[in-house]
């Protein structure tokens, strides 16, 4: 039962209808017996300032931020943590008595999922496919965890050049068109291959980035941050060639769990969050078929 004591949480974005965060957080809050409620709020870009100031005034304990506000929200916040500052994007805001601090918990989500599966990034050679919004958190996670070599493969290197130049102040990063021959040489020696493109995402399950599977090191870990479907064509191929594989569900749960802890001070049940996520995804996919 919600009362006058109930603390408010939520997510802002546009569109917001299919956000998985409300169900993930509300189930975890319920399981932890915490007096909070988490709601989805559609916020159009032209009213972002009013919305953020409104959440501050209404004393929301915190909120998540999703597309298209992850970058535009930066000047509206009072302070940023190291990851949000480095990436230039915020996915979580904490409201401490009117002071709004921005975080990026996607970085933790990405790294912690790998660690849970026994893969340690330090000293490893990594190839990342794609250079969009999610890739920023992935690249920063790899830099922070001391990857030894970092290569990005994309369909349009000119478009990715600014992002790569930005992160080159932290480590040497190679950028290739993913059909360039020299890119294959990078793939061959990779310990970890990460797909951050939406290729293969529901309902376009028959797409995947171009990878010469037969040439890869069979021990290479293959990670697709897509979470719908649970096993993209990219991961199916990787599994066929004997690679250890991981999808994006645990990254999503990890970023949510980190936000939950920032707001409530408590560790949520990752299992409850994952089950809520998988149940909702299954329902959404049935409805969309
Ligand atoms: P984005 O900002 O649009 O970036 C997508 C990247 O993929 C860009 O480099 C883009 O290249 C490339 N790309 C897009 N369509 C392509 C195509 N048809 N062929 C080749 N390259 C293509 O998207 P995003 O926000 O980074 O999200 C990417 C994926 O990550 C989505 O599937 C999303 O669901 C997933 N994601 C997962 C999590 C998680 O927690 N697991 C979190 C965030 C995102 P161009 O620049 O050339 O268009």
Boltz pocket constraint, residues with backbone or C-beta under 6 A from the ligand:
constraints:
  - pocket:
      binder: B
      contacts: [[A, 106], [A, 109], [A, 129], [A, 130], [A, 131], [A, 132], [A, 133], [A, 134], [A, 135], [A, 154], [A, 155], [A, 156], [A, 159], [A, 195], [A, 196], [A, 197], [A, 198], [A, 199], [A, 201], [A, 225], [A, 226], [A, 227], [A, 248], [A, 249], [A, 251], [A, 252], [A, 253], [A, 255]]
      max_distance: 6.0
